[in-house]
Amino acid sequence: MSLFDNTEHAFSSKSDAELKKANYLFKLIGNPALTNLGTLFFKLPFATHLPLVKPAIRETIYKQFVGGETAEEAVKVAKDLYKYGVSSILDYSVEGQTEESEFDHVKDVMLHLVDLAKDNPEVPFVVFKPTAFGRIELFEKVGKNLELTADEQNRWANVRHRFDVVCKAGFDADVNIMVDAEESWMQDAADELTDEMMVKYNVHRPLIWNTLQMYRHDRLAYLKKMYAKASNEGYYLGYKIVRGAYMEKERARAQADGYPSPIQPNKEASDRDYNAAIRFVVDNYSIFGLFAGSHNEFSCELLIKLMQEKGIQPSNRNFWFGQLFGMSDNISFNLAHLGFNIAKYLPYGPIKEVMPYLIRRAQENTSVAGQTGRELGLIEKELKRRNK
């Protein structure tokens, strides 16, 4: 029997009505035809400025996967989760910025989130995407060491400034700052910039955290290279380790542009490197912080075992498990019940602006083998238990 089969703990935060609504929603998501139709249905009203479907979205997929329209609404959800030992990462899930004023606005939002996190222990991390602070094309040119125009040099200086201001705010407030990973063609510049922030601010503990997507075949080697660098230079490393989120886009671009794909040949290779990465971090835990972002029960059980073997306490502030809000509550709440640090990715933002995120969640649940079936089986098991 899995550590994560206890449905009483898994759904302790949900009422019968909420559980029945989740059951209905995952049945819909589990049908690819309905998901594709729903994706079109969600996009159309916003493209044509028709608000007819907004209440339906708010009460179904939005409420399942999003914490609210504002940070303050998301904090209320975070406080409810924290009653059960589950922390939250507030994720400002607005995408597609292109203007300097928009990037500055996101920087200001991040500073506001740091202030919220400082005063709310249920929010241990603040997260942002690198391209929330600058255009992806700029990251790509910097990563390839291409010559920048004078305007691009100014824009890159602005990106560096935004990174530094937010990371310094986290350092001053003792709040963890997490930098998400994105597409491989912009990631080199993001990695270099995040490592700069680690050198500067990870002087007492892992406080700035980068993200490694292990569906890339080069990430395990990169992790080991950064360990050698940090060991030599005397600073801490923080990493969120995930399997990844851009596989189809990555393969299509590599094929179209005629370069070798950065993606693992199959899921087994991704699983192998994911588990090898968490083993490497635990084996060298004295300078590492680890956030294991995974909906894979085996990987979570493996990390528990590795921590126990090394004598790492569940409450160690440098070791975290993470899942998305609205998914895999059986993992999150059972880990919390066992005393481990667990944080849900809790996105927030206006419905229209978080639609790309919501569509990805629906498609992800449809495409990941067994994910929806596992969610449904556990929900139905708990409904039966409650109705005995």
URQUI-V124187 format. One record per residue. N is the residue number from 0. RES is the residue in one small letter. NEAR is the number of other ideal C-beta (glycine too) atoms within 8 Angstrom. Layout:
N | RES | NEAR
N | RES | NEAR
This chain:
0 | m | 2
1 | s | 6
2 | l | 9
3 | f | 10
4 | d | 8
5 | n | 9
6 | t | 12
7 | e | 8
8 | h | 9
9 | a | 14
10 | f | 13
11 | s | 8
12 | s | 10
13 | k | 9
14 | s | 5
15 | d | 8
16 | a | 6
17 | e | 8
18 | l | 14
19 | k | 9
20 | k | 10
21 | a | 13
22 | n | 12
23 | y | 8
24 | l | 11
25 | f | 13
26 | k | 9
27 | l | 10
28 | i | 13
29 | g | 10
30 | n | 9
31 | p | 6
32 | a | 6
33 | l | 9
34 | t | 14
35 | n | 8
36 | l | 8
37 | g | 11
38 | t | 11
39 | l | 8
40 | f | 9
41 | f | 14
42 | k | 10
43 | l | 9
44 | p | 13
45 | f | 9
46 | a | 6
47 | t | 6
48 | h | 6
49 | l | 7
50 | p | 6
51 | l | 5
52 | v | 10
53 | k | 9
54 | p | 6
55 | a | 7
56 | i | 12
57 | r | 9
58 | e | 7
59 | t | 10
60 | i | 13
61 | y | 12
62 | k | 8
63 | q | 10
64 | f | 13
65 | v | 15
66 | g | 12
67 | g | 10
68 | e | 7
69 | t | 7
70 | a | 12
71 | e | 7
72 | e | 11
73 | a | 15
74 | v | 13
75 | k | 9
76 | v | 13
77 | a | 16
78 | k | 10
79 | d | 8
80 | l | 14
81 | y | 12
82 | k | 7
83 | y | 10
84 | g | 9
85 | v | 13
86 | s | 14
87 | s | 17
88 | i | 15
89 | l | 17
90 | d | 9
91 | y | 14
92 | s | 11
93 | v | 11
94 | e | 9
95 | g | 5
96 | q | 11
97 | t | 5
98 | e | 6
99 | e | 7
100 | s | 6
101 | e | 9
102 | f | 15
103 | d | 10
104 | h | 9
105 | v | 15
106 | k | 12
107 | d | 8
108 | v | 10
109 | m | 13
110 | l | 11
111 | h | 9
112 | l | 13
113 | v | 15
114 | d | 9
115 | l | 12
116 | a | 14
117 | k | 9
118 | d | 5
119 | n | 10
120 | p | 6
121 | e | 11
122 | v | 15
123 | p | 12
124 | f | 13
125 | v | 16
126 | v | 11
127 | f | 14
128 | k | 8
129 | p | 15
130 | t | 11
131 | a | 11
132 | f | 12
133 | g | 12
134 | r | 8
135 | i | 9
136 | e | 6
137 | l | 13
138 | f | 16
139 | e | 11
140 | k | 10
141 | v | 11
142 | g | 13
143 | k | 7
144 | n | 4
145 | l | 6
146 | e | 3
147 | l | 10
148 | t | 6
149 | a | 6
150 | d | 6
151 | e | 10
152 | q | 9
153 | n | 8
154 | r | 12
155 | w | 12
156 | a | 8
157 | n | 13
158 | v | 14
159 | r | 9
160 | h | 8
161 | r | 14
162 | f | 13
163 | d | 10
164 | v | 10
165 | v | 15
166 | c | 13
167 | k | 9
168 | a | 12
169 | g | 16
170 | f | 9
171 | d | 6
172 | a | 10
173 | d | 7
174 | v | 13
175 | n | 13
176 | i | 16
177 | m | 14
178 | v | 15
179 | d | 10
180 | a | 11
181 | e | 11
182 | e | 10
183 | s | 8
184 | w | 7
185 | m | 14
186 | q | 12
187 | d | 8
188 | a | 12
189 | a | 14
190 | d | 10
191 | e | 9
192 | l | 12
193 | t | 13
194 | d | 11
195 | e | 9
196 | m | 15
197 | m | 15
198 | v | 9
199 | k | 9
200 | y | 12
201 | n | 15
202 | v | 6
203 | h | 5
204 | r | 8
205 | p | 12
206 | l | 15
207 | i | 15
208 | w | 15
209 | n | 13
210 | t | 13
211 | l | 14
212 | q | 12
213 | m | 15
214 | y | 9
215 | r | 12
216 | h | 9
217 | d | 7
218 | r | 12
219 | l | 11
220 | a | 7
221 | y | 10
222 | l | 13
223 | k | 9
224 | k | 8
225 | m | 10
226 | y | 13
227 | a | 8
228 | k | 9
229 | a | 13
230 | s | 8
231 | n | 6
232 | e | 7
233 | g | 5
234 | y | 10
235 | y | 14
236 | l | 13
237 | g | 18
238 | y | 15
239 | k | 14
240 | i | 15
241 | v | 13
242 | r | 10
243 | g | 11
244 | a | 6
245 | y | 10
246 | m | 9
247 | e | 6
248 | k | 8
249 | e | 13
250 | r | 10
251 | a | 8
252 | r | 10
253 | a | 13
254 | q | 8
255 | a | 6
256 | d | 6
257 | g | 5
258 | y | 5
259 | p | 4
260 | s | 8
261 | p | 9
262 | i | 11
263 | q | 11
264 | p | 5
265 | n | 6
266 | k | 6
267 | e | 6
268 | a | 10
269 | s | 13
270 | d | 11
271 | r | 8
272 | d | 13
273 | y | 15
274 | n | 10
275 | a | 9
276 | a | 15
277 | i | 15
278 | r | 10
279 | f | 12
280 | v | 13
281 | v | 14
282 | d | 7
283 | n | 9
284 | y | 12
285 | s | 4
286 | i | 10
287 | f | 14
288 | g | 14
289 | l | 15
290 | f | 15
291 | a | 13
292 | g | 10
293 | s | 13
294 | h | 9
295 | n | 9
296 | e | 9
297 | f | 6
298 | s | 13
299 | c | 15
300 | e | 10
301 | l | 11
302 | l | 13
303 | i | 11
304 | k | 8
305 | l | 11
306 | m | 13
307 | q | 8
308 | e | 7
309 | k | 9
310 | g | 5
311 | i | 9
312 | q | 6
313 | p | 9
314 | s | 7
315 | n | 9
316 | r | 6
317 | n | 10
318 | f | 12
319 | w | 11
320 | f | 15
321 | g | 13
322 | q | 15
323 | l | 10
324 | f | 13
325 | g | 8
326 | m | 12
327 | s | 9
328 | d | 11
329 | n | 12
330 | i | 13
331 | s | 14
332 | f | 16
333 | n | 13
334 | l | 11
335 | a | 12
336 | h | 10
337 | l | 9
338 | g | 7
339 | f | 11
340 | n | 12
341 | i | 14
342 | a | 14
343 | k | 14
344 | y | 13
345 | l | 14
346 | p | 14
347 | y | 16
348 | g | 11
349 | p | 7
350 | i | 10
351 | k | 6
352 | e | 9
353 | v | 15
354 | m | 11
355 | p | 8
356 | y | 13
357 | l | 14
358 | i | 11
359 | r | 9
360 | r | 13
361 | a | 13
362 | q | 10
363 | e | 9
364 | n | 15
365 | t | 12
366 | s | 6
367 | v | 9
368 | a | 4
369 | g | 6
370 | q | 11
371 | t | 12
372 | g | 8
373 | r | 8
374 | e | 13
375 | l | 12
376 | g | 8
377 | l | 13
378 | i | 14
379 | e | 9
380 | k | 9
381 | e | 13
382 | l | 12
383 | k | 8
384 | r | 9
385 | r | 8
386 | n | 5
387 | k | 4
